[in-house]
Amino acid sequence: MEIIVFEKETYWKMQSELFKLFQEALHEAKKPDGDWISTEQAKELLGVKSKSKMQDLRDTGSIKFSKHGRRTIVYSKKSILEFLKKNVPDY
């Protein structure tokens, strides 16, 4: 096991920078015109009707998603479009 030691000032600076990155990511995810879409929108875009197919796409890493809380899942529209281009002829 390797132990890394930081000076106090360096640690707090790093923590502050990470906090800013998390805030920016959260802000981006909440934008209505951002890359993230709801489960229903993702299903419609993919032409999928079942929850199990969405679960399979998440489990295999085929599409990017983010889970907030116990039930709220949002999907990256960009990753869905990339998935469709790779896997659906003439898309």
Secondary structure, DSSP 8 states (H G I E B T S, - for coil): -------HHHHHHHHHHHHHHHHHHHHHHH-TTSSEE-HHHHHHHHT---HHHHHHHHHTTSS-EEEETTTEEEEEHHHHHHHHHHHSTT-
